[in-house]
């Protein structure tokens, strides 16, 4: 076993203590979910994305960087998908308790930065709340709640603005990415469903309102979709998936390089 292993849980306790106390020690925690992703994608879609892409990112970082990853949190907060069989969702209170307890224990052994690498859009808000609470209760540890798909400017060169805004779940992007990462897990169907695709007029929000964005409302998947898909997966393909994989990995390599070359953000006592 080596201190250079990127898996925090593969270290011995002595190595873990040494890792946590290195200057700028950074732990990344991948977050996924166990939830329906239409009739063609696996329940573990978000978890697979978080693990696969994070491992690809960490493999590209200098071995000298003090960064390790935790085992993924594969059960998430997914009440919007609860009406579809296979979805297993933790309550908000339990989810937050797990995040806070793990965060506190990492802070107690000396970890300086904790980054949430989240691939499930339905728990962005909860992880932001958890990060704020952890930051207040563990002043010696910086906490960064990140979403896999956020801030990746080059996505607009690969996906139409309509699908970026409305392809919220199991649409073109997720189906293509899964075709690139684990094609054996992708079924033959390519649904087009959800907002602006459903024959039910109520699936289209009133003018000025949206499913997500400046004026959102809390939606449930069954309000919008019969298949569980919110978006258009018809043109999904492996080539697009590989392009998406590259831009996502390149973006997060750049972000983590930028972070690890500094002592930012400042924390109490520095």
C-alpha positions in Angstrom: 0.0 0.0 0.0 1.2 3.5 -0.8 0.5 7.0 0.4 0.2 7.9 -3.3 -2.9 5.7 -3.6 -5.8 7.9 -4.6 -8.3 5.8 -2.6 -8.5 7.1 0.9 -10.2 3.8 2.0 -7.2 1.8 0.7 -4.8 3.5 3.1 -3.8 2.1 6.4 -4.7 4.2 9.5 -1.1 5.4 9.6 -1.1 6.4 6.0 -4.5 8.0 6.4 -3.2 10.1 9.3 -0.2 11.2 7.3 -2.4 12.0 4.3 -4.8 14.1 6.3 -2.1 16.1 7.9 -0.3 17.0 4.6 -0.4 20.7 3.7 -3.5 21.3 1.6 -4.9 17.8 2.1 -7.9 17.4 -0.1 -10.5 14.7 0.0 -13.1 14.3 -2.8 -16.4 12.5 -2.1 -18.3 11.3 -5.1 -22.1 11.4 -4.9 -24.5 9.5 -7.0 -28.0 8.0 -6.5 -30.0 4.9 -7.0 -32.9 6.1 -9.1 -34.7 5.4 -12.3 -33.2 6.7 -15.5 -35.8 5.8 -18.0 -36.3 2.4 -19.6 -32.8 2.4 -21.1 -30.3 3.5 -18.4 -29.3 1.8 -15.2 -30.4 2.9 -11.7 -26.7 3.6 -10.9 -26.3 6.1 -13.7 -25.3 9.1 -11.6 -23.1 7.0 -9.3 -21.3 5.5 -12.3 -20.7 8.9 -13.8 -19.3 10.3 -10.5 -16.9 7.4 -9.9 -15.7 6.9 -13.5 -15.1 10.5 -14.3 -13.5 11.3 -10.9 -11.1 8.4 -11.3 -10.2 9.6 -14.8 -9.6 13.1 -13.4 -7.5 12.0 -10.5 -5.4 9.8 -12.8 -4.4 12.9 -14.7 -3.2 14.9 -11.6 0.4 14.9 -10.5 1.1 12.1 -8.1 2.6 14.6 -5.6 -0.8 16.3 -5.1 -2.3 15.6 -1.6 -5.7 14.5 -2.9 -7.7 11.3 -2.2 -11.2 10.1 -2.8 -13.7 8.5 -0.6 -16.0 5.6 -1.6 -19.0 6.9 -3.4 -22.2 7.8 -1.7 -24.5 5.7 -3.9 -27.8 6.3 -2.2 -28.9 9.9 -2.5 -31.9 12.2 -2.2 -34.3 11.3 -5.1 -37.9 11.8 -4.0 -38.8 13.2 -7.4 -38.3 9.7 -8.9 -40.0 7.7 -6.1 -43.0 6.7 -8.2 -40.8 4.7 -10.5 -39.7 1.2 -9.2 -36.0 0.8 -8.4 -35.5 4.3 -7.0 -34.1 4.1 -3.4 -34.1 7.5 -1.8 -32.8 8.7 1.6 -34.8 11.3 3.4 -33.3 14.8 3.5 -32.6 14.5 7.2 -30.8 11.2 6.9 -28.8 12.3 3.9 -27.7 15.5 5.6 -26.8 13.6 8.8 -24.6 11.2 6.8 -22.8 14.0 5.1 -22.3 16.0 8.3 -21.1 13.1 10.3 -18.5 12.0 7.7 -17.4 15.6 7.2 -16.9 16.1 11.0 -14.8 13.0 11.2 -12.6 14.1 8.3 -12.1 17.5 9.9 -11.2 15.9 13.2 -8.2 14.0 11.6 -6.9 17.1 9.9 -8.3 17.1 6.4 -8.1 20.7 5.1 -10.4 20.6 2.1 -13.5 18.4 1.4 -15.0 18.5 -2.1 -18.4 17.0 -2.9 -18.2 15.6 -6.5 -21.9 15.2 -7.2 -23.6 13.8 -10.3 -27.2 13.9 -9.2 -29.0 17.2 -9.8 -31.7 16.5 -7.3 -29.4 16.9 -4.3 -27.5 20.0 -5.3 -29.3 22.2 -2.8 -28.9 19.7 0.0 -25.2 19.4 -0.5 -24.9 23.2 -0.6 -26.7 23.4 2.7 -24.5 20.6 4.2 -21.4 22.4 3.0 -22.4 25.6 4.6 -23.2 23.9 7.9 -19.9 21.9 7.9 -18.0 25.1 7.1 -19.5 26.8 10.2 -19.0 23.8 12.5 -15.6 22.8 11.2 -13.8 26.1 10.7 -10.5 24.4 10.0 -11.8 22.7 6.9 -12.9 24.3 3.6 -15.9 22.6 1.9 -16.8 22.8 -1.8 -20.1 21.4 -3.1 -19.6 20.8 -6.9 -21.9 19.4 -9.5 -20.4 17.4 -12.4 -22.2 19.3 -15.2 -22.0 22.8 -13.8 -19.6 25.4 -15.2 -18.5 23.3 -18.1 -18.6 26.0 -20.8 -17.7 23.7 -23.7 -20.9 21.6 -23.3 -22.7 24.2 -25.4 -20.5 23.2 -28.3 -21.8 19.6 -28.1 -25.4 19.9 -26.9 -28.1 22.2 -28.1 -29.2 25.0 -25.8 -32.7 23.4 -25.7 -31.4 20.1 -24.6 -29.0 21.7 -22.0 -32.0 23.6 -20.5 -34.7 20.9 -20.8 -32.9 17.6 -21.1 -32.8 17.2 -17.3 -32.8 13.4 -17.0 -31.8 10.5 -19.1 -31.8 12.6 -22.3 -29.2 13.1 -24.9 -26.2 13.9 -22.7 -26.6 11.2 -20.1 -27.5 8.5 -22.6 -24.5 9.4 -24.8 -22.2 9.5 -21.9 -23.3 6.1 -20.7 -22.9 4.7 -24.2 -19.2 5.8 -23.9 -18.6 4.6 -20.4 -20.6 1.4 -20.1 -22.5 0.6 -23.3 -23.4 -2.9 -22.0 -25.7 -1.2 -19.5 -27.7 0.8 -22.1 -31.0 -0.6 -23.4 -32.3 -0.2 -26.9 -35.1 2.3 -26.3 -34.4 6.0 -27.0 -37.3 7.9 -25.4 -38.2 11.6 -26.0 -40.4 12.7 -23.1 -41.0 15.3 -20.4 -41.3 19.0 -20.6 -42.3 20.2 -24.2 -42.4 16.5 -25.3 -45.4 15.2 -23.3 -48.9 15.3 -24.9 -50.1 16.6 -21.5 -50.3 20.4 -21.7 -49.6 20.8 -18.0 -46.0 19.5 -18.7 -45.1 23.0 -20.0 -44.6 25.6 -17.2 -46.4 28.9 -17.5 -44.5 31.8 -19.1 -41.7 33.0 -17.0 -41.5 29.7 -14.9 -39.3 26.7 -15.5 -38.4 23.3 -14.1 -35.0 24.7 -13.1 -33.4 28.1 -13.3 -34.4 31.6 -12.1 -38.0 30.8 -11.3 -38.3 27.1 -10.7 -40.9 24.9 -9.0 -40.6 21.6 -7.2 -41.5 19.0 -9.8 -42.0 15.3 -9.6 -41.0 13.1 -12.6 -44.5 11.6 -13.0 -45.9 15.2 -13.5 -43.9 15.4 -16.7 -43.0 12.0 -18.1 -44.5 8.5 -18.5 -41.1 6.9 -19.3 -39.0 8.6 -16.6 -37.1 10.6 -19.2 -37.1 14.4 -19.2 -35.4 15.2 -22.5 -34.7 13.7 -25.9 -32.4 10.7 -26.1 -33.1 9.8 -29.8 -29.8 11.1 -31.2 -27.6 9.7 -28.4 -24.4 8.1 -29.7 -21.0 6.9 -28.5 -19.1 9.5 -30.4 -20.9 12.3 -28.6 -20.5 10.4 -25.3 -16.7 10.3 -25.8 -16.6 14.0 -26.5 -18.7 14.7 -23.4 -16.4 12.5 -21.3 -13.3 14.4 -22.6 -14.7 17.9 -21.9 -16.0 16.9 -18.4 -12.6 15.3 -17.5 -10.6 18.2 -18.9 -12.8 20.7 -17.0 -12.4 19.0 -13.7 -8.6 18.4 -14.2 -8.2 22.1 -14.8 -10.4 23.0 -11.7 -8.5 20.6 -9.4 -5.1 21.7 -10.7 -6.0 25.3 -10.1 -7.2 24.4 -6.5 -4.3 22.2 -5.5 -1.6 24.6 -6.7 -2.9 27.1 -4.0 -3.8 27.2 -0.4 -7.3 28.6 -1.3 -9.8 29.0 0.2 -8.5 30.5 3.4 -9.8 28.9 6.6 -9.7 29.9 10.2 -6.2 30.0 11.7 -4.4 30.7 8.5 
